[in-house]
Amino acid sequence: MTEQHYYEFGYHPSPGEVRSWERSLEVLVGDLEDAGLGRVEMLIEYRLPLTSKRADVILCGRHPATGESSYVVVELKQWTKANVLSGTDDVVLLDGVAERLHPVEQVSRYCTHLADFLATLGGSTDQLAGVAYLHNATDTAIRTLWEMPETQTGRLFTGQRRSEFLTFLKSRISAASGTEAADQLLNSAVRPSKQLMALAADEVQRREQFVLLDEQQIAYSKVMRAVQDATRSNTKRVVAVVGGPGSGKSVIALSLLGELSRQGRTAVHATGSSAFTKTLRKIAGARAPRVQKMFTYYNNFINSEPNDLEVLICDEAHRIRETSTNRFTRALDRTGRPQVEELIDAARVPVFLLDEDQVVKPSERGSVEEIERAARRMGCEFECVRLDGQFRCGGSSAYDHWVRRLLGLEPGGPVVWEGDDAFDVTLDEAPSAIEQKLEQMLESGYSARIVAGYCWKWSTPETGEPLADDIVIGDWKRPWNNPKPTKHGDAPGRELWATDPAGFHQIGCVYTAQGFEYDYGAVIFGPDFVWRSGHWEARPEFNFDNQVKKADHAAFDRAIRNTYKVLLTRGMRGMRIYSTDPETQEMLRTLVSARDDA
């Protein structure tokens, strides 16, 4: 199993995982043999479609009454003591310390996810059963866990109830061979079910903020026509939608997902950003959590079948990487194939929404040229739609142009900010002044965030301790945003930094700010990008982003300019600016008025 784990996922299992197999799988195998189910197929550490989550075991066989394929999803727990956390229905306190999702809720959600995405199940859980098996526990040691109602996809058994567990298994699976049932599951196409698409259509299209304007509507219509044309002519079409910050790319993406789902077409939304995807899940699936599963990541299409989906909506496509390979990639899939080819392969109409000036890592390959080359190479028709509207930064195209000139992303050099009634730009003389002014904005009901170049080390959060004040500028000290996905003290998890009000008290970086917007923003230029003798100098020795600083100097220079461009274009109403470098601050002073009022 350890060898197969390395083969499947590309890394060795932890000692704890091996111990778990040794202790739990032996128990389950013994139970199956005692129940006369020795011919059942066991899918161990089964990866759920389009996620990195894994079910401990799926038992595959034939239903004793109908003869149809039947599956039992089993979550194996070595728990000996657990109770429901006070004030919750589905959170469990394990051994009085660790918080975990109730195992019955966990396995039930796994069953729903399988039904939602495996075509062989047809969107139904009828062929599925789910059990949480706490084989080391007694009934009394987990007495409050029994309060959760029992369903077909969520049942609880303890070691004390082993005989009931065996009876249940025999009610769902016969003694016949489970090979065919297992093959059906393993070979199933992966696509959202009709029920899930109907839910997505209802949820997404009810939201009033997904209103398309001007070029957005034109781009949306072109994509819908491409889908219709590809269906009629039985061809593949690749569409790129290109626009600057706030031009409405994500509004188009969500509108497409809603309309395609309403039409019954199989569509999925994907990004390369954990923070962006999790926030979209929260927004688009606020009332219907199942909809959240239609938002996934680029590297989940590494081994998908060609044209499994009708449409794959790739948002933030400038974050497409060279390959999908990471430490979780199984050896068989380490082909070195470009990620863009995998995404094109996955759907009849792949749609890429991108801003080429937001590539902030040398490993990112999201450009129109790269996408078009891959499309032509794969024999696909290609179309590019450009959005000219500016909906972020107060709709100020003047500010967007000014930022591009400032950073050398457009020719001509920096120019004086002449002002725009739609957007406020201010130079501050200290980060404390920035914070004070933005706090006033917060008190007035606006949203605000401070971000900085990646020029300070990032401490690992200590349990029970506040986040360390890693960013030190004179006597002003503040922490980076929480690097963990879960809350730490009062700090929200990293994915929610830009949207949780508590995020204001930490300083964000490009990876937590990219893709988001707030009313008022502030950018602290660090010593990695300074003005010297009439030009910018990119200095990797002052940067702590190992993914960027190790690149050659030209690649670092481009990435750092794009990084500050992303940071400077997150605000909707105004932006405050400050540089830790005196010479750079003086140059900025010649372009922007330093003011005491916002």
C-alpha positions as CSV (number, residue, x, y, z in Angstrom):
1,M,0.0,0.0,0.0
2,T,2.8,2.4,0.7
3,E,4.3,1.7,-2.7
4,Q,0.9,2.2,-4.4
5,H,0.4,5.4,-2.4
6,Y,3.6,6.8,-3.8
7,Y,2.6,5.6,-7.3
8,E,-0.8,7.3,-7.1
9,F,0.0,10.5,-5.3
10,G,3.7,11.0,-5.9
11,Y,4.8,11.1,-2.2
12,H,5.2,8.7,0.6
13,P,2.4,8.4,3.2
14,S,3.1,9.7,6.7
15,P,3.9,7.3,9.5
16,G,0.5,8.2,11.0
17,E,-1.3,7.3,7.8
18,V,0.5,3.9,7.7
19,R,-0.4,3.2,11.3
20,S,-4.0,4.1,10.5
21,W,-4.1,1.5,7.7
22,E,-2.5,-1.1,9.9
23,R,-5.1,-0.6,12.6
24,S,-8.3,0.1,10.7
25,L,-8.1,-1.8,7.5
26,E,-7.3,-5.0,9.3
27,V,-10.5,-4.6,11.3
28,L,-12.6,-3.8,8.3
29,V,-11.2,-6.8,6.3
30,G,-11.9,-9.1,9.2
31,D,-15.5,-7.8,9.4
32,L,-16.0,-8.4,5.6
33,E,-14.7,-11.9,5.9
34,D,-16.9,-12.7,8.9
35,A,-19.9,-11.3,7.0
36,G,-19.2,-13.6,4.0
37,L,-18.2,-10.7,1.8
38,G,-14.7,-11.7,0.9
39,R,-15.3,-11.0,-2.8
40,V,-16.1,-7.3,-2.3
41,E,-13.8,-4.9,-4.0
42,M,-12.2,-2.3,-1.7
43,L,-11.2,1.1,-3.2
44,I,-8.8,2.5,-0.6
45,E,-8.0,6.2,-0.3
46,Y,-10.4,6.9,-3.1
47,R,-10.0,10.5,-4.4
48,L,-13.3,12.3,-4.7
49,P,-13.7,13.8,-8.2
50,L,-12.3,17.3,-8.8
51,T,-11.1,17.6,-5.2
52,S,-8.0,16.6,-3.2
53,K,-10.3,14.9,-0.5
54,R,-10.1,11.1,-0.2
55,A,-12.6,8.6,1.2
56,D,-11.0,6.0,3.4
57,V,-12.7,3.0,1.7
58,I,-15.4,2.5,-0.9
59,L,-16.8,-1.1,-0.8
60,C,-18.0,-2.2,-4.3
61,G,-20.3,-5.0,-5.0
62,R,-23.8,-6.1,-6.0
63,H,-27.0,-5.2,-4.1
64,P,-28.5,-8.5,-2.6
65,A,-32.1,-7.5,-3.7
66,T,-31.7,-5.7,-7.0
67,G,-28.4,-7.1,-8.3
68,E,-27.4,-3.6,-9.3
69,S,-24.0,-2.1,-8.5
70,S,-23.9,-1.1,-4.9
71,Y,-21.4,1.0,-3.0
72,V,-20.7,1.6,0.7
73,V,-18.5,4.6,1.5
74,V,-16.7,3.9,4.8
75,E,-14.9,6.5,7.0
76,L,-12.7,4.6,9.5
77,K,-12.0,6.4,12.8
78,Q,-9.7,5.2,15.5
79,W,-11.4,7.5,18.0
80,T,-12.1,6.3,21.5
81,K,-13.7,9.5,22.9
82,A,-15.6,12.3,21.2
83,N,-18.6,14.6,21.8
84,V,-20.5,17.1,19.9
85,L,-19.2,20.6,20.5
86,S,-21.6,22.7,22.5
87,G,-23.8,25.0,20.4
88,T,-23.2,23.1,17.2
89,D,-24.9,20.2,15.4
90,D,-22.1,18.9,13.2
91,V,-18.8,19.8,14.9
92,V,-17.1,17.2,17.2
93,L,-14.6,17.8,19.9
94,L,-12.1,14.9,19.7
95,D,-10.5,13.9,23.0
96,G,-11.6,17.2,24.3
97,V,-9.1,19.2,22.1
98,A,-9.3,18.9,18.3
99,E,-12.4,20.1,16.4
100,R,-13.6,17.8,13.6
101,L,-16.6,17.5,11.3
102,H,-19.1,15.0,12.6
103,P,-18.1,11.7,10.9
104,V,-21.7,11.0,9.8
105,E,-21.9,14.4,8.2
106,Q,-18.5,13.9,6.6
107,V,-19.4,10.6,5.0
108,S,-22.9,11.8,3.9
109,R,-21.3,14.8,2.1
110,Y,-18.8,12.4,0.4
111,C,-21.8,10.4,-0.9
112,T,-23.5,13.5,-2.2
113,H,-20.4,14.6,-3.9
114,L,-19.9,11.3,-5.7
115,A,-23.5,11.4,-6.9
116,D,-23.1,15.0,-8.1
117,F,-20.0,14.3,-10.2
118,L,-19.9,10.6,-11.3
119,A,-21.9,10.1,-14.4
120,T,-22.4,6.4,-13.7
121,L,-24.5,7.3,-10.6
122,G,-26.8,9.6,-12.6
123,G,-27.0,12.2,-9.9
124,S,-28.6,9.9,-7.4
125,T,-27.4,8.4,-4.1
126,D,-29.7,5.3,-4.5
127,Q,-26.7,3.1,-5.1
128,L,-24.7,4.6,-2.3
129,A,-24.6,4.1,1.5
130,G,-22.3,5.9,3.9
131,V,-21.1,4.7,7.3
132,A,-18.7,6.1,9.9
133,Y,-17.1,3.2,11.7
134,L,-15.5,4.0,15.1
135,H,-14.2,0.6,15.7
136,N,-12.3,1.5,18.9
137,A,-15.1,3.4,20.5
138,T,-17.9,2.3,22.9
139,D,-21.4,3.8,22.7
140,T,-21.1,5.8,25.9
141,A,-17.7,7.3,25.0
142,I,-19.3,9.0,22.0
143,R,-22.9,9.3,23.4
144,T,-23.7,12.8,22.0
145,L,-22.7,11.7,18.5
146,W,-25.8,9.6,18.3
147,E,-28.0,12.7,18.3
148,M,-27.4,13.2,14.5
149,P,-30.2,11.6,12.6
150,E,-29.5,8.4,10.7
151,T,-29.8,8.4,6.9
152,Q,-28.9,6.0,4.1
153,T,-25.8,8.0,3.3
154,G,-24.9,8.6,7.0
155,R,-24.9,6.0,9.7
156,L,-22.7,5.5,12.8
157,F,-21.3,2.3,14.1
158,T,-19.0,1.6,17.0
159,G,-16.9,-1.5,17.8
160,Q,-19.6,-2.3,20.4
161,R,-22.1,-2.5,17.5
162,R,-20.0,-4.7,15.2
163,S,-22.8,-7.3,14.7
164,E,-25.2,-4.5,13.6
165,F,-22.4,-3.2,11.2
166,L,-22.1,-6.7,9.6
167,T,-25.9,-7.0,9.2
168,F,-26.0,-3.6,7.5
169,L,-23.1,-4.5,5.1
170,K,-25.0,-7.6,4.1
171,S,-28.2,-5.6,3.5
172,R,-26.3,-3.4,0.9
173,I,-23.8,-5.9,-0.7
174,S,-24.1,-9.5,-1.7
175,A,-21.4,-12.2,-1.7
176,A,-21.0,-11.9,-5.4
177,S,-17.8,-10.4,-7.0
178,G,-17.5,-6.7,-6.8
179,T,-15.1,-6.3,-9.7
180,E,-17.6,-5.0,-12.3
181,A,-19.1,-2.5,-9.8
182,A,-15.6,-1.2,-8.9
183,D,-14.7,-0.8,-12.6
184,Q,-17.9,1.1,-13.3
185,L,-16.9,3.6,-10.6
186,L,-13.3,3.9,-11.6
187,N,-14.1,4.3,-15.3
188,S,-17.0,6.7,-14.8
189,A,-17.0,10.1,-16.6
190,V,-16.6,13.0,-14.3
191,R,-19.3,15.7,-14.8
192,P,-21.8,17.7,-12.7
193,S,-25.2,16.0,-12.5
194,K,-28.4,17.6,-13.8
195,Q,-29.6,18.1,-10.3
196,L,-26.5,20.0,-9.3
197,M,-26.6,22.1,-12.5
198,A,-30.2,23.1,-11.8
199,L,-29.3,24.1,-8.3
200,A,-26.4,26.2,-9.6
201,A,-28.5,27.9,-12.2
202,D,-31.1,28.9,-9.6
203,E,-28.5,30.1,-7.1
204,V,-26.2,32.0,-9.4
205,Q,-28.9,33.7,-11.5
206,R,-30.8,35.0,-8.5
207,R,-27.9,37.2,-7.5
208,E,-28.5,40.8,-8.6
209,Q,-24.8,41.8,-8.7
210,F,-24.2,39.5,-11.7
211,V,-25.5,42.1,-14.1
212,L,-23.5,42.4,-17.4
213,L,-22.7,45.8,-19.0
214,D,-21.5,46.7,-22.4
215,E,-18.4,44.7,-23.4
216,Q,-19.2,42.2,-20.6
217,Q,-22.5,41.3,-22.4
218,I,-20.7,41.1,-25.8
219,A,-18.1,38.7,-24.4
220,Y,-20.8,36.6,-22.7
221,S,-22.7,36.4,-25.9
222,K,-19.7,35.3,-27.9
223,V,-18.9,32.5,-25.5
224,M,-22.5,31.3,-25.6
225,R,-22.4,31.3,-29.5
226,A,-19.1,29.4,-29.4
227,V,-20.8,26.7,-27.2
228,Q,-23.7,26.5,-29.6
229,D,-21.5,26.4,-32.7
230,A,-19.2,23.7,-31.2
231,T,-22.2,21.6,-30.4
232,R,-23.7,21.9,-33.9
233,S,-20.4,21.4,-35.8
234,N,-19.0,18.8,-33.4
235,T,-15.8,20.8,-33.0
236,K,-13.7,22.2,-30.2
237,R,-13.6,25.9,-29.6
238,V,-11.2,27.8,-27.3
239,V,-12.2,31.3,-26.2
240,A,-10.0,33.8,-24.4
241,V,-11.6,36.8,-22.6
242,V,-8.9,39.4,-21.8
243,G,-9.4,42.4,-19.5
244,G,-7.7,44.5,-16.9
245,P,-8.5,44.7,-13.2
246,G,-12.2,45.1,-12.5
247,S,-13.3,44.7,-16.1
248,G,-15.8,42.1,-15.1
249,K,-14.1,38.8,-16.0
250,S,-15.4,37.0,-12.9
251,V,-19.0,38.4,-13.3
252,I,-18.9,37.0,-16.9
253,A,-17.6,33.7,-15.5
254,L,-20.4,33.3,-13.0
255,S,-23.1,34.4,-15.4
256,L,-21.9,31.8,-17.9
257,L,-21.9,29.1,-15.2
258,G,-25.5,30.0,-14.3
259,E,-26.8,30.2,-17.8
260,L,-25.0,27.0,-19.0
261,S,-26.3,25.1,-16.0
262,R,-29.9,26.4,-16.7
263,Q,-29.5,25.0,-20.2
264,G,-28.5,21.6,-18.8
265,R,-25.0,21.9,-20.2
266,T,-22.1,20.4,-18.1
267,A,-19.9,23.3,-16.9
268,V,-17.4,23.7,-14.1
269,H,-15.6,26.8,-12.9
270,A,-11.8,26.5,-12.1
271,T,-9.1,28.8,-10.9
272,G,-5.5,28.5,-9.8
273,S,-6.1,30.5,-6.6
274,S,-7.2,28.9,-3.3
275,A,-8.3,32.2,-1.9
276,F,-10.3,33.2,-5.0
277,T,-12.0,29.8,-5.4
278,K,-13.0,29.6,-1.7
279,T,-14.5,33.1,-1.8
280,L,-16.4,32.4,-5.0
281,R,-17.7,29.2,-3.4
282,K,-18.9,31.3,-0.4
283,I,-20.6,33.9,-2.6
284,A,-22.2,31.7,-5.3
285,G,-23.2,28.9,-3.0
286,A,-24.3,31.0,0.0
287,R,-27.8,29.4,0.2
288,A,-27.0,26.1,-1.5
289,P,-23.7,24.6,-0.3
290,R,-23.8,21.9,-3.0
291,V,-23.2,24.6,-5.6
292,Q,-19.8,25.2,-4.1
293,K,-18.5,21.9,-5.5
294,M,-18.8,23.4,-9.1
295,F,-15.8,25.6,-8.2
296,T,-12.5,23.7,-8.4
297,Y,-8.8,24.1,-9.3
298,Y,-6.7,23.8,-12.5
299,N,-4.6,20.9,-11.3
300,N,-7.7,18.7,-10.8
301,F,-7.9,18.1,-14.6
302,I,-4.5,16.4,-14.9
303,N,-6.1,13.0,-15.8
304,S,-9.6,14.0,-16.9
305,E,-11.1,12.3,-20.0
306,P,-11.2,14.4,-23.2
307,N,-14.3,16.5,-23.5
308,D,-15.8,15.2,-20.3
309,L,-17.3,18.7,-19.8
310,E,-19.1,20.8,-22.4
311,V,-17.6,24.0,-20.9
312,L,-14.7,24.6,-18.6
313,I,-14.6,28.2,-17.3
314,C,-11.0,29.1,-16.4
315,D,-11.1,32.3,-14.3
316,E,-7.9,34.1,-13.4
317,A,-6.3,32.2,-16.2
318,H,-3.1,34.3,-16.0
319,R,-2.3,31.9,-13.1
320,I,-2.1,28.8,-15.3
321,R,1.1,27.1,-14.4
322,E,3.7,25.4,-16.7
323,T,2.5,21.9,-15.4
324,S,0.0,20.6,-12.9
325,T,2.6,18.5,-11.1
326,N,3.1,19.0,-7.4
327,R,4.0,16.7,-4.5
328,F,0.5,15.2,-4.5
329,T,0.7,14.1,-8.2
330,R,0.9,10.4,-8.8
331,A,3.9,9.1,-10.7
332,L,1.7,8.0,-13.6
333,D,0.5,11.6,-14.2
334,R,4.0,13.2,-14.0
335,T,4.1,13.5,-17.8
336,G,5.3,17.1,-18.0
337,R,2.3,18.0,-20.1
338,P,1.5,21.7,-20.1
339,Q,-1.3,22.6,-17.8
340,V,-3.0,24.7,-20.5
341,E,-3.3,21.5,-22.7
342,E,-4.9,19.6,-19.9
343,L,-7.5,22.4,-19.5
344,I,-8.2,22.6,-23.2
345,D,-8.5,18.8,-23.4
346,A,-11.1,18.6,-20.5
347,A,-13.9,20.4,-22.3
348,R,-15.4,20.9,-25.7
349,V,-15.3,24.7,-25.1
350,P,-12.7,25.8,-22.6
351,V,-13.0,29.5,-21.7
352,F,-10.0,31.4,-20.4
353,L,-10.6,34.7,-18.6
354,L,-7.3,36.6,-17.9
355,D,-5.3,39.7,-17.4
356,E,-1.8,39.3,-18.8
357,D,-0.4,42.0,-16.5
358,Q,-1.3,39.9,-13.4
359,V,1.3,37.2,-14.0
360,V,3.2,37.4,-10.7
361,K,5.3,34.2,-10.7
362,P,7.8,33.0,-13.3
363,S,6.1,29.6,-13.2
364,E,2.8,31.1,-14.4
365,R,2.1,30.8,-18.1
366,G,-1.3,32.5,-18.6
367,S,-1.1,34.6,-21.7
368,V,-3.2,34.9,-24.8
369,E,-0.2,33.8,-26.9
370,E,0.4,30.7,-24.8
371,I,-3.3,29.7,-24.9
372,E,-3.6,30.3,-28.7
373,R,-0.4,28.3,-29.4
374,A,-1.7,25.4,-27.4
375,A,-5.2,25.6,-29.1
376,R,-3.7,25.6,-32.6
377,R,-1.3,22.8,-31.7
378,M,-4.3,20.7,-30.6
379,G,-6.3,21.5,-33.7
380,C,-8.9,23.7,-32.0
381,E,-10.5,26.9,-33.3
382,F,-9.5,29.9,-31.2
383,E,-11.2,33.3,-30.6
384,C,-10.1,36.2,-28.4
385,V,-12.4,38.8,-26.9
386,R,-11.0,41.9,-25.2
387,L,-12.8,43.9,-22.5
388,D,-12.1,47.6,-22.6
389,G,-14.3,48.7,-19.7
390,Q,-12.8,49.5,-16.3
391,F,-15.2,48.6,-13.4
392,R,-12.7,48.5,-10.5
393,C,-10.8,51.6,-9.4
394,G,-14.0,53.6,-9.5
395,G,-14.3,53.0,-13.2
396,S,-11.2,55.2,-13.6
397,S,-9.4,54.3,-16.8
398,A,-7.1,57.2,-16.0
399,Y,-5.9,55.6,-12.9
400,D,-5.3,52.2,-14.6
401,H,-3.3,54.0,-17.3
402,W,-1.4,56.0,-14.6
403,V,-0.4,52.8,-12.8
404,R,0.8,51.1,-16.0
405,R,2.9,54.2,-16.9
406,L,4.2,54.3,-13.3
407,L,5.4,50.7,-13.3
408,G,6.8,50.7,-16.9
409,L,4.1,48.4,-18.2
410,E,3.3,51.0,-20.8
411,P,5.9,53.2,-22.6
412,G,6.5,56.8,-21.7
413,G,7.6,56.7,-18.1
414,P,5.7,57.8,-14.9
415,V,3.4,60.8,-15.1
416,V,1.9,63.2,-12.6
417,W,-1.5,62.0,-11.2
418,E,-3.8,64.8,-12.5
419,G,-6.8,63.6,-10.5
420,D,-10.1,61.9,-11.3
421,D,-13.4,62.6,-9.5
422,A,-14.0,58.8,-9.6
423,F,-10.9,57.8,-7.7
424,D,-8.7,59.2,-5.0
425,V,-4.9,58.7,-5.0
426,T,-2.8,59.8,-2.0
427,L,0.8,59.5,-1.0
428,D,1.4,59.0,2.8
429,E,4.5,59.8,4.7
430,A,4.3,56.8,7.1
431,P,2.4,53.5,7.4
432,S,0.8,54.7,10.7
433,A,-0.8,57.6,8.7
434,I,-2.2,55.1,6.2
435,E,-3.7,53.0,8.9
436,Q,-5.2,56.0,10.7
437,K,-6.9,57.2,7.5
438,L,-8.2,53.8,6.5
439,E,-9.6,53.3,10.0
440,Q,-11.7,56.4,9.4
441,M,-12.9,54.8,6.2
442,L,-13.9,51.7,8.1
443,E,-15.8,53.8,10.6
444,S,-17.7,55.4,7.7
445,G,-18.9,51.9,6.5
446,Y,-16.3,51.4,3.7
447,S,-14.1,48.3,3.3
448,A,-10.3,48.8,3.4
449,R,-7.1,46.8,3.3
450,I,-3.3,47.4,3.5
451,V,-1.0,45.3,1.3
452,A,2.8,45.2,0.9
453,G,5.5,43.8,-1.3
454,Y,6.9,40.5,-0.2
455,C,9.8,42.1,1.6
456,W,9.6,40.7,5.1
457,K,9.9,37.2,6.4
458,W,6.8,35.3,7.3
459,S,6.6,33.7,10.7
460,T,4.8,30.4,11.4
461,P,1.9,31.1,13.8
462,E,2.3,29.7,17.3
463,T,-0.6,28.0,18.9
464,G,-2.1,30.2,21.6
465,E,0.0,33.2,20.5
466,P,-1.0,36.1,18.3
467,L,0.4,36.5,14.8
468,A,4.0,37.8,15.0
469,D,4.6,41.4,13.9
470,D,6.8,40.5,10.9
471,I,6.5,43.8,9.1
472,V,8.5,46.4,10.9
473,I,8.9,49.9,9.5
474,G,10.4,52.3,12.1
475,D,8.3,52.0,15.3
476,W,5.3,50.7,13.3
477,K,4.8,46.9,13.5
478,R,2.1,44.7,12.0
479,P,1.7,41.0,11.1
480,W,1.3,39.5,7.7
481,N,-2.1,38.0,7.0
482,N,-2.7,34.6,8.6
483,P,-0.9,32.0,6.4
484,K,-3.2,29.2,7.6
485,P,-6.6,28.3,6.0
486,T,-8.2,28.3,9.4
487,K,-8.7,31.2,11.9
488,H,-5.8,32.1,14.2
489,G,-6.9,34.1,17.2
490,D,-8.9,37.0,15.7
491,A,-7.2,36.7,12.3
492,P,-9.3,35.1,9.5
493,G,-7.9,32.2,7.4
494,R,-5.8,33.4,4.5
495,E,-8.5,32.7,1.9
496,L,-10.9,35.1,3.7
497,W,-8.4,37.9,4.5
498,A,-9.7,40.2,1.7
499,T,-13.4,39.7,2.6
500,D,-13.6,39.2,6.4
501,P,-13.7,42.5,8.3
502,A,-11.1,41.2,10.7
503,G,-8.6,41.1,7.9
504,F,-7.9,44.8,8.2
505,H,-5.6,44.2,11.2
506,Q,-3.1,42.2,9.1
507,I,-1.1,43.2,6.0
508,G,-1.9,41.3,2.9
509,C,0.4,40.1,0.1
510,V,-0.3,39.6,-3.6
511,Y,-1.5,36.0,-3.2
512,T,-4.3,37.0,-0.8
513,A,-5.2,40.2,-2.6
514,Q,-5.2,39.0,-6.2
515,G,-8.8,38.6,-7.6
516,F,-10.4,40.7,-4.8
517,E,-11.5,44.3,-4.4
518,Y,-12.2,46.6,-1.5
519,D,-13.4,50.3,-1.3
520,Y,-10.1,51.8,-0.2
521,G,-6.6,50.2,-0.4
522,A,-3.1,51.0,0.5
523,V,0.2,49.7,-0.9
524,I,3.5,49.7,0.9
525,F,6.4,49.5,-1.7
526,G,9.3,47.5,-0.2
527,P,13.0,47.6,-1.0
528,D,12.6,44.9,-3.7
529,F,11.4,47.6,-6.2
530,V,13.1,51.0,-5.9
531,W,13.6,54.1,-8.1
532,R,17.3,54.9,-9.0
533,S,18.7,57.5,-11.4
534,G,15.5,57.8,-13.4
535,H,14.4,54.2,-13.6
536,W,13.1,51.3,-11.6
537,E,15.4,48.7,-10.1
538,A,14.1,45.2,-9.2
539,R,16.2,43.8,-6.3
540,P,15.5,40.1,-5.6
541,E,17.9,40.1,-2.6
542,F,15.2,42.1,-0.7
543,N,12.4,39.8,-1.6
544,F,11.3,36.8,0.5
545,D,9.1,35.0,-2.1
546,N,11.2,32.0,-2.9
547,Q,8.9,31.2,-5.9
548,V,9.9,34.5,-7.5
549,K,13.3,35.5,-6.3
550,K,15.0,32.4,-7.7
551,A,14.0,33.3,-11.3
552,D,16.4,35.0,-13.7
553,H,16.6,38.8,-13.3
554,A,14.4,39.5,-16.3
555,A,11.6,37.2,-15.1
556,F,11.9,38.6,-11.6
557,D,11.7,42.2,-12.9
558,R,8.5,41.4,-14.9
559,A,6.9,39.5,-12.0
560,I,7.6,42.3,-9.5
561,R,6.2,45.0,-11.7
562,N,3.0,42.9,-12.2
563,T,2.9,42.2,-8.4
564,Y,2.7,45.9,-7.6
565,K,0.3,46.5,-10.5
566,V,-2.0,43.9,-8.9
567,L,-1.7,45.5,-5.5
568,L,-2.3,49.0,-6.8
569,T,-5.5,48.0,-8.6
570,R,-7.5,46.4,-5.8
571,G,-9.3,49.6,-4.6
572,M,-12.7,50.7,-5.9
573,R,-12.7,54.3,-4.5
574,G,-9.2,55.2,-3.6
575,M,-5.6,54.1,-3.1
576,R,-2.9,55.3,-0.6
577,I,0.8,54.7,-1.4
578,Y,4.0,54.7,0.6
579,S,7.6,53.4,-0.1
580,T,10.0,52.4,2.6
581,D,12.8,53.6,0.3
582,P,13.5,57.4,0.7
583,E,14.6,57.9,-2.9
584,T,11.5,56.1,-4.2
585,Q,9.2,58.0,-1.9
586,E,10.7,61.3,-3.1
587,M,10.0,60.2,-6.7
588,L,6.4,59.4,-5.8
589,R,6.1,62.7,-4.1
590,T,6.7,64.4,-7.5
591,L,3.8,62.5,-9.0
592,V,1.2,62.4,-6.2
593,S,0.3,65.0,-3.7
594,A,0.9,64.0,0.0
595,R,-2.2,64.9,1.9
596,D,-3.5,64.8,5.4
597,D,-7.1,64.1,4.4
598,A,-8.6,61.1,2.5
